[in-house]
Amino acid sequence: MARLFAWLALLVASNVLAADGQSVGLLELYNYYEYSPRLLSAGQPTREQFPAIRAAGIEAVINLAPVTDPGALADEADVVRGLGMGYRHIPVDWDHPPAADVETFLATMEQFAGKRVLVHCYAGSRASAFVYVYRLRELHDEPVAARATLERIWANNPGYELPKVPQWEALLATTTGVEAPAAAAGQAR
């Protein structure tokens, strides 16, 4: 009987550790943020992190980084699909982010409706910006709270804080109809 209890205790402990390992796998992603159980964003995962991403229940990945970004995986689509996840690559130009890419992203989110989705780019900035637009236009989230989350994520990239990149402020205003807060707009440049 004692052996049975010891075996059960070991089994329970291993399941707890496995669950923690899955959580830690996501938390190790640069600039990781979970907006809801079905919507997450982060910077570029490594090849080795994708199995943990899948183990954490991610069902689809949207990559907004060009393949020329540091750490980008040229075969990311194959890696992700090989793990059984949906995949879409929308390489967004950092210096001139087009509104058409936002529309493609929104259509892709609609295709992945009901799935647990990870949106990523190089450092999480493009991803969080596109998620911000999605939150306002599709989820009808409260703009001030959504903007605060966006700015917290961008603040993790020194030198690239949102007010310092006017092309992104312009894209967000164009695609959401919401202007940057006056304090942020005054800090641009």
Buried (B, 14 or more C-beta within 10 A) or exposed (E): EEEEEEEEEEEEEEEEEEEEEBEEBBEEBBBBBBBEEBBBBBBBBEEEBBEBBBBBEBBBBBBBBBEEBEEBBEEBBEBBEEBEBBBBBBBBEBEEBEEEBBEBBBEBBEEBEEBBBBBBBBBBBBBBBBBBBBBBBEBEBEBEEBBEBBBEBBEBBEEBBBBBBEEBBBBBEEBBEBEBBEEBEEBBE
